[in-house]
Amino acid sequence: MSLVDTECSEEGSCLLEPSDPDIIKTDPTSHYNRYKEVISKRAFKTVFKTFDEVNGLEVVWSQVRIDEVLQSPGKLVRLYSEVHLLGSLKHNNILHSVDLLKSSHFFSVVV
């Protein structure tokens, strides 16, 4: 897969943009490919179908708009609670890994 563009924050973290039209983002390590398909859309986050290239599994990429979450302490608490819950779940059908990605406008959780 050839990478054609990157979106970088001022801190230097980047999300790579692949040339495959079905994939809209690839993380900086090329571990995850995020597809156009939206699984869920809520007030301050969107969940996308994603493929874990390293483990060969379908996962989800939950993208949170930073500006929306920081508007109220309640939204920040909900985000923290969700990330904590996802990291603590123990079940054979639930992936046990949680990766966090950050760009200038989004905070992303990949599960």
Rosetta blueprint (number, residue, H / E / L):
1 M L
2 S L
3 L E
4 V E
5 D E
6 T E
7 E E
8 C E
9 S L
10 E L
11 E L
12 G L
13 S L
14 C E
15 L E
16 L E
17 E E
18 P E
19 S L
20 D L
21 P L
22 D L
23 I E
24 I E
25 K E
26 T E
27 D L
28 P L
29 T L
30 S L
31 H L
32 Y E
33 N E
34 R E
35 Y E
36 K E
37 E E
38 V E
39 I E
40 S E
41 K E
42 R L
43 A L
44 F L
45 K E
46 T E
47 V E
48 F E
49 K E
50 T E
51 F E
52 D E
53 E L
54 V L
55 N L
56 G L
57 L E
58 E E
59 V E
60 V E
61 W E
62 S E
63 Q E
64 V E
65 R E
66 I H
67 D H
68 E H
69 V H
70 L L
71 Q L
72 S L
73 P H
74 G H
75 K H
76 L H
77 V H
78 R H
79 L H
80 Y H
81 S H
82 E H
83 V H
84 H H
85 L H
86 L H
87 G H
88 S H
89 L L
90 K L
91 H L
92 N L
93 N L
94 I L
95 L L
96 H L
97 S L
98 V L
99 D E
100 L E
101 L E
102 K E
103 S L
104 S L
105 H L
106 F E
107 F E
108 S E
109 V E
110 V E
111 V L
